[in-house]
């Protein structure tokens, strides 16, 4: 098995594998994996791409400091290659490289905590849900909208505001 970063010309195949693995149609106009993301892939000896893991660059707040974080996603394996070690190989190769490149953290939203624990991930955030009736605000906001964060502003939560996200 060969593990390496994917090349720009392999981005379409990464998106195809994601679509196949998650049983979703491939939308050429809105691909699931963005060009700016870093993707690692596992290949068979005859260079057939079998598994992929994609990391997206973020900044996070930790203990009052801004740190680099690689958000893991796009974890996908073609059905015929499942349980062959492709994902393990991608994480084993990628995480030390990300650390060398100055990333302090890698976050993901797992389908299974025990599955990702094998690669060094652990639960570290509790999820809370709060419902706020905006109609109770004094004075009420125009058109029933309230601005919780603005483009270019700092953010006190875990993941910092990304100005590019506001454009979408």
Secondary structure, DSSP 8 states (H G I E B T S, - for coil): -EEEE--GGGHHHHHHHHHHHTT----TTS-SS-TTSEEEEEE-TT--EEEEEEEEEEEEEETTEEEEEEEEEEEEE-GGGTTSSHHHHHHHHHHHHHHHTT--EEE---S-HHHHHTTT-------------GGGSSS--GGG---S--TT----SSB---HHHHH-
